[in-house]
Amino acid sequence: MSATTIGDDGLARCAWAGSDAEYGRYHDEEWGREQHDPRALYEKLCLEGFQAGLSWITILRRRPAFREAFHDFEPERVASMTDTDVSRLLLDERIIRHRGKIEATISNARATLALDVGLEELMWGFAPEPGRPRPRDFGEVPAVTVESTALSKELRKRGFRFVGPTTMYALMQSTGMVDDHVVGCFRALN
């Protein structure tokens, strides 16, 4: 299987973007681009947690509903959600109705607000040094790294949930802490 695919626009993209329009948009506009906005980082942290065990396209297609259900991922508002909100969200078919992940989103908002440093400073403090060779195919992309394991451990120590090392590596990819666009992809920076 090729590491890239050619889109209708003639551009080579990472093969995982396939022909799905939403995957293509996400690949082109978000994945691998540096994200430093604390609210957006909190959102990505939560969505990556919801994705655990599911496909990312499932989350992307439900992202508008997640944003509505979780007050546009504003940590202050999410932190004030109650057991009544959890019960209501467990009935909301537009999102992933997993009690543990819903409760983690709320507790992660509280953990975010309790940080003695900003979420951006904390997360980006674990970004690997640039200069790793660009992958030629996705077989060369790790699922877990020393950095994602360290980030996971630090977040857990600070009370975050659904932040395992594999989930944190996906977060690093989605927020541009690492750039795993394969050789030949138009988004590959070097």
N, CA, C and O of each residue as an XYZ file, in Angstrom:
760
protein
N       0.842     -1.187      0.000
C       0.000      0.000      0.000
C       0.884      1.246      0.000
O       1.861      1.324      0.745
N       0.542      2.190     -0.818
C       1.306      3.417     -0.925
C       1.129      4.269      0.331
O       0.075      4.237      0.966
N       2.165      5.028      0.683
C       2.115      5.912      1.841
C       1.316      7.179      1.550
O       0.893      7.878      2.470
N       1.113      7.471      0.262
C       0.345      8.662     -0.115
C      -0.765      8.276     -1.076
O      -0.759      7.206     -1.684
N      -1.699      9.174     -1.185
C      -2.794      9.036     -2.141
C      -2.949     10.372     -2.848
O      -2.684     11.420     -2.259
N      -3.370     10.346     -4.085
C      -3.561     11.576     -4.854
C      -5.035     11.964     -4.789
O      -5.918     11.188     -5.154
N      -5.277     13.183     -4.315
C      -6.642     13.676     -4.212
C      -7.184     14.168     -5.535
O      -6.454     14.258     -6.522
N      -8.470     14.488     -5.552
C      -9.114     15.020     -6.755
C      -8.447     16.316     -7.224
O      -8.525     16.675     -8.399
N      -7.790     17.011     -6.292
C      -7.110     18.258     -6.628
C      -5.691     18.027     -7.144
O      -4.979     18.987     -7.440
N      -5.265     16.748     -7.256
C      -3.949     16.411     -7.763
C      -2.846     16.442     -6.724
O      -1.686     16.195     -7.054
N      -3.182     16.741     -5.464
C      -2.171     16.807     -4.412
C      -1.984     15.439     -3.760
O      -2.946     14.709     -3.526
N      -0.730     15.110     -3.474
C      -0.412     13.878     -2.745
C      -0.599     14.135     -1.259
O      -0.088     15.114     -0.715
N      -1.335     13.249     -0.616
C      -1.598     13.340      0.814
C      -1.238     12.027      1.478
O      -1.143     10.994      0.816
N      -1.038     12.067      2.798
C      -0.872     10.837      3.564
C      -2.056      9.934      3.253
O      -3.199     10.390      3.220
N      -1.786      8.663      3.026
C      -2.820      7.731      2.568
C      -4.011      7.643      3.515
O      -5.129      7.382      3.069
N      -3.795      7.858      4.820
C      -4.913      7.745      5.756
C      -6.001      8.780      5.485
O      -7.148      8.584      5.888
N      -5.663      9.875      4.810
C      -6.669     10.894      4.500
C      -7.687     10.367      3.494
O      -8.820     10.847      3.446
N      -7.287      9.377      2.689
C      -8.194      8.710      1.755
C      -8.998      9.673      0.913
O      -8.512     10.730      0.509
N     -10.235      9.292      0.653
C     -11.102     10.116     -0.189
C     -12.214     10.780      0.614
O     -13.073     11.445      0.035
N     -12.216     10.614      1.926
C     -13.239     11.239      2.774
C     -12.951     12.736      2.884
O     -11.845     13.135      3.248
N     -13.938     13.549      2.571
C     -13.742     15.004      2.552
C     -13.342     15.545      3.923
O     -12.477     16.417      4.008
N     -13.950     15.050      4.986
C     -13.626     15.555      6.319
C     -12.213     15.141      6.738
O     -11.483     15.934      7.333
N     -11.832     13.908      6.429
C     -10.457     13.476      6.703
C      -9.474     14.335      5.911
O      -8.447     14.754      6.445
N      -9.782     14.596      4.646
C      -8.906     15.425      3.824
C      -8.751     16.822      4.383
O      -7.640     17.348      4.441
N      -9.858     17.435      4.799
C      -9.803     18.769      5.392
C      -8.961     18.750      6.666
O      -8.120     19.622      6.879
N      -9.198     17.743      7.512
C      -8.450     17.639      8.765
C      -6.953     17.471      8.474
O      -6.116     18.127      9.093
N      -6.634     16.596      7.540
C      -5.237     16.381      7.152
C      -4.600     17.676      6.665
O      -3.495     18.025      7.082
N      -5.290     18.379      5.793
C      -4.731     19.572      5.160
C      -4.633     20.762      6.109
O      -3.669     21.526      6.049
N      -5.621     20.925      6.983
C      -5.730     22.153      7.769
C      -5.317     22.039      9.230
O      -4.991     23.048      9.855
N      -5.324     20.827      9.787
C      -5.079     20.710     11.224
C      -3.931     19.783     11.601
O      -3.021     20.184     12.326
N      -3.968     18.555     11.116
C      -3.059     17.520     11.609
C      -1.612     17.895     11.337
O      -1.227     18.156     10.198
N      -0.830     17.917     12.382
C       0.589     18.248     12.240
C       0.895     19.730     12.282
O       2.061     20.117     12.209
N      -0.121     20.568     12.399
C       0.120     22.016     12.497
C       0.200     22.406     13.959
O      -0.606     21.966     14.779
N       1.166     23.223     14.270
C       1.358     23.615     15.663
C       0.124     24.311     16.216
O      -0.422     25.238     15.616
N      -0.296     23.831     17.383
C      -1.440     24.393     18.092
C      -0.948     24.821     19.474
O      -0.403     24.011     20.223
N      -1.142     26.088     19.802
C      -0.704     26.601     21.103
C      -1.849     27.199     21.912
O      -1.656     27.559     23.073
N      -3.021     27.310     21.331
C      -4.160     27.884     22.044
C      -4.599     26.932     23.162
O      -4.925     25.778     22.881
N      -4.615     27.386     24.423
C      -4.949     26.486     25.536
C      -6.325     25.833     25.422
O      -6.476     24.662     25.770
N      -7.328     26.564     24.945
C      -8.660     25.979     24.807
C      -8.648     24.886     23.745
O      -9.227     23.816     23.936
N      -7.987     25.161     22.632
C      -7.908     24.171     21.560
C      -7.111     22.946     22.007
O      -7.440     21.824     21.623
N      -6.071     23.146     22.810
C      -5.298     22.019     23.323
C      -6.137     21.169     24.263
O      -6.068     19.940     24.224
N      -6.933     21.821     25.111
C      -7.832     21.074     26.002
C      -8.845     20.276     25.169
O      -9.119     19.115     25.472
N      -9.392     20.891     24.131
C     -10.329     20.186     23.257
C      -9.668     18.953     22.634
O     -10.242     17.864     22.649
N      -8.467     19.125     22.090
C      -7.773     17.993     21.465
C      -7.502     16.896     22.491
O      -7.666     15.713     22.195
N      -7.090     17.285     23.688
C      -6.846     16.315     24.752
C      -8.102     15.481     25.012
O      -8.033     14.257     25.127
N      -9.241     16.153     25.102
C     -10.505     15.457     25.365
C     -10.922     14.587     24.183
O     -11.309     13.433     24.368
N     -10.847     15.126     22.981
C     -11.269     14.360     21.812
C     -10.373     13.153     21.584
O     -10.856     12.093     21.188
N      -9.079     13.298     21.826
C      -8.187     12.141     21.702
C      -8.581     11.073     22.719
O      -8.504      9.880     22.423
N      -9.000     11.484     23.908
C      -9.475     10.528     24.900
C     -10.743      9.828     24.452
O     -10.889      8.621     24.645
N     -11.664     10.574     23.855
C     -12.890      9.964     23.327
C     -12.571      8.998     22.191
O     -13.275      8.005     22.007
N     -11.518      9.279     21.431
C     -11.179      8.458     20.279
C     -10.644      7.090     20.677
O     -10.730      6.145     19.892
N     -10.095      6.966     21.873
C      -9.483      5.697     22.291
C     -10.425      4.528     22.000
O     -11.544      4.471     22.510
N      -9.950      3.601     21.172
C     -10.730      2.431     20.806
C     -11.657      2.635     19.621
O     -12.357      1.707     19.215
N     -11.670      3.833     19.066
C     -12.545      4.160     17.936
C     -11.714      4.742     16.800
O     -10.520      4.996     16.964
N     -12.338      4.950     15.662
C     -11.628      5.597     14.554
C     -11.719      7.118     14.716
O     -12.696      7.638     15.254
N     -10.702      7.808     14.249
C     -10.675      9.265     14.373
C     -11.798      9.913     13.562
O     -12.314     10.956     13.961
N     -12.184      9.318     12.439
C     -13.263      9.913     11.638
C     -14.572      9.942     12.424
O     -15.385     10.848     12.243
N     -14.775      8.966     13.284
C     -15.968      8.965     14.142
C     -15.986     10.215     15.006
O     -17.031     10.842     15.178
N     -14.842     10.574     15.544
C     -14.750     11.765     16.393
C     -14.905     13.030     15.558
O     -15.628     13.946     15.949
N     -14.234     13.087     14.418
C     -14.338     14.285     13.572
C     -15.785     14.571     13.177
O     -16.229     15.719     13.208
N     -16.501     13.539     12.813
C     -17.885     13.737     12.385
C     -18.783     14.177     13.535
O     -19.820     14.802     13.310
N     -18.396     13.861     14.741
C     -19.195     14.229     15.911
C     -18.653     15.469     16.630
O     -19.224     15.906     17.629
N     -17.571     16.026     16.131
C     -16.955     17.159     16.816
C     -17.908     18.332     17.029
O     -17.882     18.917     18.111
N     -18.741     18.707     16.075
C     -19.676     19.803     16.369
C     -20.592     19.494     17.555
O     -20.869     20.375     18.369
N     -21.053     18.271     17.654
C     -21.907     17.888     18.782
C     -21.109     17.879     20.091
O     -21.615     18.302     21.131
N     -19.863     17.396     20.037
C     -19.017     17.447     21.232
C     -18.833     18.889     21.684
O     -18.915     19.186     22.875
N     -18.586     19.776     20.741
C     -18.387     21.183     21.101
C     -19.640     21.760     21.753
O     -19.553     22.509     22.726
N     -20.783     21.413     21.221
C     -22.025     21.892     21.821
C     -22.229     21.283     23.209
O     -22.567     21.991     24.158
N     -22.027     19.996     23.323
C     -22.259     19.299     24.594
C     -21.308     19.766     25.692
O     -21.678     19.805     26.865
N     -20.080     20.120     25.306
C     -19.064     20.509     26.292
C     -18.695     21.987     26.192
O     -17.531     22.358     26.348
N     -19.698     22.825     25.929
C     -19.538     24.283     25.996
C     -18.318     24.780     25.243
O     -17.542     25.582     25.763
N     -18.150     24.301     24.015
C     -17.038     24.682     23.157
C     -15.685     24.428     23.832
O     -14.694     25.093     23.529
N     -15.661     23.463     24.743
C     -14.456     23.053     25.460
C     -13.793     24.219     26.197
O     -12.568     24.336     26.226
N     -14.612     25.064     26.781
C     -14.094     26.115     27.659
C     -13.925     25.479     29.035
O     -14.922     25.156     29.681
N     -12.695     25.292     29.499
C     -12.473     24.552     30.735
C     -13.280     25.058     31.937
O     -13.756     24.258     32.742
N     -13.432     26.362     32.062
C     -14.185     26.901     33.196
C     -15.630     26.414     33.187
O     -16.179     26.071     34.235
N     -16.241     26.382     32.018
C     -17.636     25.946     31.918
C     -17.756     24.441     32.072
O     -18.681     23.953     32.722
N     -16.823     23.696     31.476
C     -16.869     22.234     31.586
C     -16.628     21.809     33.035
O     -17.265     20.872     33.518
N     -15.721     22.486     33.728
C     -15.417     22.140     35.119
C     -16.635     22.276     36.021
O     -16.712     21.618     37.059
N     -17.577     23.113     35.640
C     -18.767     23.323     36.479
C     -19.894     22.337     36.160
O     -20.959     22.403     36.773
N     -19.676     21.438     35.223
C     -20.704     20.456     34.883
C     -20.893     19.485     36.050
O     -19.961     19.208     36.804
N     -22.111     18.978     36.178
C     -22.505     18.170     37.329
C     -22.886     16.747     36.921
O     -22.849     16.397     35.741
N     -23.245     15.949     37.893
C     -23.729     14.595     37.631
C     -24.984     14.621     36.756
O     -25.205     13.709     35.959
N     -25.797     15.655     36.903
C     -26.987     15.805     36.060
C     -26.574     15.966     34.600
O     -27.201     15.402     33.703
N     -25.515     16.739     34.371
C     -25.002     16.904     33.009
C     -24.484     15.578     32.461
O     -24.718     15.252     31.297
N     -23.787     14.817     33.290
C     -23.277     13.515     32.859
C     -24.446     12.628     32.444
O     -24.400     11.990     31.392
N     -25.491     12.585     33.262
C     -26.671     11.763     32.940
C     -27.308     12.208     31.630
O     -27.716     11.373     30.823
N     -27.397     13.515     31.416
C     -27.970     14.049     30.175
C     -27.111     13.648     28.977
O     -27.643     13.250     27.940
N     -25.782     13.751     29.113
C     -24.884     13.440     28.004
C     -24.870     11.945     27.682
O     -24.626     11.563     26.538
N     -25.124     11.111     28.667
C     -25.191      9.667     28.415
C     -26.376      9.303     27.516
O     -26.428      8.204     26.964
N     -27.318     10.226     27.374
C     -28.480     10.011     26.505
C     -28.332     10.701     25.148
O     -29.187     10.545     24.277
N     -27.259     11.459     24.968
C     -27.058     12.245     23.746
C     -26.403     11.371     22.670
O     -25.200     11.116     22.718
N     -27.193     10.922     21.715
C     -26.705     10.024     20.668
C     -25.730     10.688     19.702
O     -25.094      9.998     18.906
N     -25.599     11.996     19.755
C     -24.705     12.705     18.843
C     -23.244     12.590     19.247
O     -22.360     12.832     18.426
N     -22.970     12.221     20.508
C     -21.599     12.103     20.993
C     -21.317     10.640     21.344
O     -22.184      9.781     21.178
N     -20.130     10.365     21.819
C     -19.775      9.035     22.307
C     -20.285      8.949     23.743
O     -19.853      9.708     24.611
N     -21.196      8.032     23.981
C     -21.858      7.945     25.291
C     -21.122      6.946     26.185
O     -21.606      5.845     26.449
N     -19.973      7.349     26.629
C     -19.126      6.526     27.486
C     -18.941      7.290     28.796
O     -18.289      8.333     28.825
N     -19.512      6.769     29.869
C     -19.494      7.484     31.150
C     -18.070      7.882     31.550
O     -17.833      9.028     31.933
N     -17.139      6.958     31.464
C     -15.778      7.262     31.884
C     -15.156      8.400     31.095
O     -14.451      9.238     31.657
N     -15.415      8.432     29.792
C     -14.841      9.489     28.948
C     -15.534     10.823     29.189
O     -14.889     11.871     29.161
N     -16.829     10.791     29.424
C     -17.560     12.029     29.753
C     -17.056     12.584     31.085
O     -16.757     13.773     31.200
N     -16.966     11.722     32.075
C     -16.486     12.165     33.390
C     -15.035     12.629     33.316
O     -14.654     13.575     34.004
N     -14.226     11.975     32.493
C     -12.833     12.396     32.331
C     -12.746     13.792     31.718
O     -11.890     14.586     32.109
N     -13.614     14.094     30.769
C     -13.615     15.427     30.158
C     -13.863     16.502     31.210
O     -13.230     17.558     31.198
N     -14.787     16.219     32.115
C     -15.089     17.171     33.191
C     -13.934     17.248     34.186
O     -13.506     18.341     34.557
N     -13.432     16.097     34.618
C     -12.324     16.123     35.588
C     -11.057     16.690     34.956
O     -10.250     17.309     35.650
N     -10.868     16.488     33.650
C      -9.702     17.069     32.981
C      -9.804     18.588     32.897
O      -8.787     19.280     32.912
N     -11.021     19.105     32.809
C     -11.199     20.567     32.858
C     -10.780     21.082     34.230
O     -10.098     22.101     34.334
N     -11.184     20.387     35.265
C     -10.807     20.788     36.631
C      -9.299     20.689     36.822
O      -8.690     21.558     37.447
N      -8.698     19.628     36.284
C      -7.246     19.471     36.383
C      -6.531     20.573     35.608
O      -5.489     21.066     36.041
N      -7.086     20.956     34.470
C      -6.510     22.048     33.675
C      -6.507     23.343     34.474
O      -5.511     24.067     34.502
N      -7.631     23.627     35.122
C      -7.731     24.866     35.900
C      -6.831     24.850     37.129
O      -6.434     25.907     37.618
N      -6.506     23.671     37.628
C      -5.661     23.551     38.819
C      -4.163     23.607     38.511
O      -3.343     23.650     39.429
N      -3.805     23.607     37.230
C      -2.387     23.612     36.875
C      -1.682     24.854     37.400
O      -2.252     25.945     37.422
N      -0.425     24.674     37.826
C       0.385     25.806     38.257
C       1.112     26.457     37.077
O       1.742     27.505     37.223
N       1.015     25.820     35.910
C       1.518     26.379     34.647
C       0.377     26.256     33.650
O      -0.583     25.529     33.903
N       0.461     26.939     32.539
C      -0.575     26.812     31.531
C      -0.527     25.453     30.850
O       0.521     24.809     30.803
N      -1.661     25.023     30.325
C      -1.731     23.743     29.624
C      -0.779     23.729     28.437
O      -0.137     22.713     28.168
N      -0.683     24.845     27.726
C       0.223     24.923     26.569
C       1.668     24.727     27.005
O       2.409     23.972     26.376
N       2.071     25.394     28.066
C       3.451     25.273     28.550
C       3.725     23.841     29.010
O       4.785     23.286     28.722
N       2.783     23.254     29.716
C       2.967     21.891     30.197
C       3.108     20.912     29.036
O       4.070     20.147     28.980
N       2.151     20.936     28.110
C       2.176     19.971     27.005
C       3.396     20.154     26.113
O       4.097     19.189     25.808
N       3.648     21.377     25.700
C       4.747     21.627     24.776
C       6.109     21.398     25.430
O       7.116     21.268     24.734
N       6.145     21.349     26.753
C       7.381     21.013     27.440
C       7.828     19.580     27.167
O       8.974     19.225     27.443
N       6.935     18.758     26.629
C       7.257     17.366     26.320
C       7.428     17.120     24.818
O       7.637     15.983     24.392
N       7.339     18.167     24.032
C       7.511     18.003     22.587
C       8.931     17.529     22.302
O       9.887     18.062     22.864
N       9.074     16.536     21.436
C      10.428     16.063     21.115
C      11.208     17.105     20.330
O      10.639     17.986     19.684
N      12.501     16.981     20.403
C      13.368     17.873     19.629
C      13.100     17.649     18.150
O      12.958     16.504     17.720
N      13.029     18.716     17.361
C      12.839     18.532     15.925
C      14.063     17.865     15.298
O      15.134     17.805     15.902
N      13.888     17.376     14.099
C      15.007     16.801     13.371
C      14.912     15.307     13.150
O      15.776     14.719     12.500
N      13.874     14.687     13.682
C      13.688     13.259     13.433
C      13.447     13.074     11.937
O      12.749     13.883     11.326
N      14.003     12.037     11.341
C      13.764     11.823      9.905
C      12.271     11.668      9.607
O      11.531     11.044     10.367
N      11.857     12.239      8.506
C      10.457     12.140      8.092
C      10.156     10.689      7.728
O      10.951     10.047      7.042
N       9.008     10.163      8.184
C       8.677      8.771      7.830
C       8.394      8.621      6.339
O       7.787      9.491      5.714
N       8.846      7.502      5.787
C       8.563      7.193      4.376
C       7.196      6.529      4.241
O       6.537      6.636      3.207
N       6.783      5.839      5.308
C       5.449      5.228      5.335
C       5.018      5.138      6.793
O       5.809      5.404      7.698
N       3.776      4.766      7.015
C       3.256      4.791      8.379
C       3.768      3.644      9.230
O       3.542      3.635     10.440
N       4.453      2.677      8.633
C       5.123      1.650      9.414
C       6.287      2.217     10.216
O       6.727      1.606     11.190
N       6.783      3.369      9.816
C       7.888      4.022     10.520
C       7.410      4.977     11.604
O       8.228      5.554     12.321
N       6.109      5.151     11.733
C       5.553      6.072     12.725
C       5.298      5.296     14.014
O       4.570      4.303     14.005
N       5.886      5.738     15.112
C       5.678      5.017     16.375
C       4.270      5.248     16.921
O       3.623      6.243     16.596
N       3.812      4.328     17.743
C       2.539      4.506     18.448
C       2.773      5.178     19.796
O       1.895      5.862     20.323
N       3.961      4.975     20.342
C       4.341      5.495     21.653
C       5.799      5.931     21.566
O       6.607      5.292     20.893
N       6.127      7.016     22.246
C       7.514      7.474     22.312
C       7.882      7.749     23.770
O       7.021      7.751     24.650
N       9.137      7.973     24.004
C       9.595      8.354     25.343
C       8.859      9.617     25.788
O       8.439      9.730     26.940
N       8.707     10.567     24.857
C       8.064     11.847     25.183
C       6.575     11.677     25.479
O       6.054     12.282     26.417
N       5.887     10.851     24.678
C       4.448     10.671     24.931
C       4.219      9.923     26.237
O       3.234     10.171     26.933
N       5.119      9.016     26.571
C       5.024      8.303     27.843
C       5.259      9.257     29.014
O       4.556      9.192     30.022
N       6.245     10.140     28.878
C       6.523     11.117     29.937
C       5.367     12.098     30.096
O       4.997     12.434     31.221
N       4.790     12.566     28.982
C       3.639     13.467     29.048
C       2.465     12.768     29.732
O       1.810     13.349     30.597
N       2.206     11.539     29.347
C       1.133     10.766     29.962
C       1.324     10.664     31.472
O       0.392     10.887     32.245
N       2.523     10.330     31.871
C       2.821     10.175     33.297
C       2.611     11.492     34.053
O       2.036     11.506     35.141
N       3.079     12.585     33.469
C       2.931     13.894     34.123
C       1.461     14.303     34.224
O       1.019     14.797     35.261
N       0.716     14.097     33.152
C      -0.703     14.461     33.191
C      -1.450     13.609     34.219
O      -2.280     14.127     34.966
N      -1.168     12.337     34.259
C      -1.824     11.463     35.251
C      -1.489     11.918     36.667
O      -2.351     11.936     37.545
N      -0.237     12.283     36.876
C       0.187     12.767     38.192
C      -0.618     14.003     38.598
O      -0.867     14.239     39.780
N      -1.015     14.777     37.603
C      -1.765     16.011     37.863
C      -3.281     15.798     37.817
O      -4.045     16.763     37.837
N      -3.712     14.543     37.756
C      -5.140     14.234     37.864
C      -5.884     14.059     36.551
O      -7.106     13.908     36.564
N      -5.194     14.072     35.422
C      -5.855     13.891     34.124
C      -6.145     12.409     33.897
O      -5.440     11.541     34.412
N      -7.185     12.136     33.125
C      -7.595     10.764     32.819
C      -7.727     10.580     31.311
O      -7.873     11.554     30.571
N      -7.677      9.330     30.859
C      -7.714      8.963     29.439
C      -6.585      9.659     28.683
O      -6.789     10.230     27.612
N      -5.405      9.594     29.264
C      -4.227     10.242     28.697
C      -3.055      9.251     28.620
O      -1.930      9.584     28.992
N      -3.326      8.043     28.138
C      -2.273      7.043     28.012
C      -1.224      7.445     26.990
O      -1.443      8.373     26.211
N      -0.088      6.759     26.983
C       1.014      7.115     26.085
C       0.653      7.094     24.597
O       1.114      7.952     23.844
N      -0.162      6.131     24.163
C      -0.561      6.085     22.751
C      -1.469      7.265     22.426
O      -1.320      7.902     21.383
N      -2.406      7.553     23.316
C      -3.301      8.702     23.130
C      -2.501      9.998     23.104
O      -2.810     10.903     22.330
N      -1.479     10.092     23.941
C      -0.672     11.312     23.973
C       0.195     11.444     22.728
O       0.486     12.561     22.300
N       0.616     10.322     22.137
C       1.353     10.459     20.874
C       0.415     10.957     19.772
O       0.809     11.789     18.954
N      -0.817     10.456     19.746
C      -1.799     10.961     18.777
C      -2.039     12.452     18.997
O      -2.185     13.204     18.034
N      -2.080     12.882     20.253
C      -2.230     14.302     20.568
C      -1.029     15.086     20.039
O      -1.187     16.167     19.473
N       0.158     14.541     20.227
C       1.359     15.222     19.726
C       1.302     15.377     18.209
O       1.715     16.408     17.678
N       0.798     14.370     17.513
C       0.647     14.467     16.058
C      -0.398     15.523     15.695
O      -0.166     16.361     14.823
N      -1.533     15.475     16.360
C      -2.638     16.359     15.977
C      -2.358     17.820     16.303
O      -2.923     18.714     15.672
N      -1.487     18.076     17.287
C      -1.195     19.456     17.679
C       0.141     19.952     17.134
O       0.587     21.040     17.496
N       0.778     19.176     16.277
C       2.006     19.619     15.638
C       3.242     19.530     16.505
O       4.284     20.070     16.135
N       3.161     18.864     17.651
C       4.374     18.653     18.445
C       5.329     17.739     17.689
O       6.547     17.814     17.855
N       4.759     16.882     16.861
C       5.520     16.082     15.909
C       4.841     16.238     14.553
O       3.639     16.498     14.479
N       5.600     16.082     13.502
C       5.053     16.181     12.147
C       5.312     14.856     11.446
O       6.414     14.592     10.966
N       4.275     14.031     11.398
C       4.407     12.705     10.804
C       3.820     12.613      9.398
O       3.490     11.519      8.940
N       3.685     13.744      8.708
C       3.315     13.662      7.298
C       4.439     12.918      6.573
O       5.616     13.244      6.728
N       4.064     11.931      5.793
C       5.073     11.071      5.154
C       5.747     11.763      3.980
O       5.222     12.722      3.415
N       6.923     11.253      3.625
C       7.635     11.730      2.445
C       6.692     11.625      1.248
O       6.058     10.592      1.032
N       6.610     12.685      0.490
C       5.751     12.712     -0.685
C       4.433     13.432     -0.452
O       3.780     13.845     -1.411
N       4.032     13.589      0.793
C       2.802     14.326      1.114
C       3.053     15.811      0.897
O       4.122     16.318      1.235
N       2.074     16.506      0.336
C       2.284     17.937      0.089
C       2.463     18.734      1.363
O       3.009     19.837      1.335
N       2.005     18.184      2.493
C       2.149     18.888      3.770
C       3.498     18.613      4.436
O       3.821     19.254      5.437
N       4.275     17.700      3.923
C       5.586     17.408      4.513
C       6.453     18.654      4.427
O       6.641     19.212      3.346
N       6.969     19.081      5.539
C       7.703     20.346      5.600
C       9.147     20.239      5.162
O       9.754     21.244      4.793
N       9.707     19.047      5.196
C      11.099     18.906      4.765
C      11.319     17.571      4.093
O      12.434     17.273      3.663
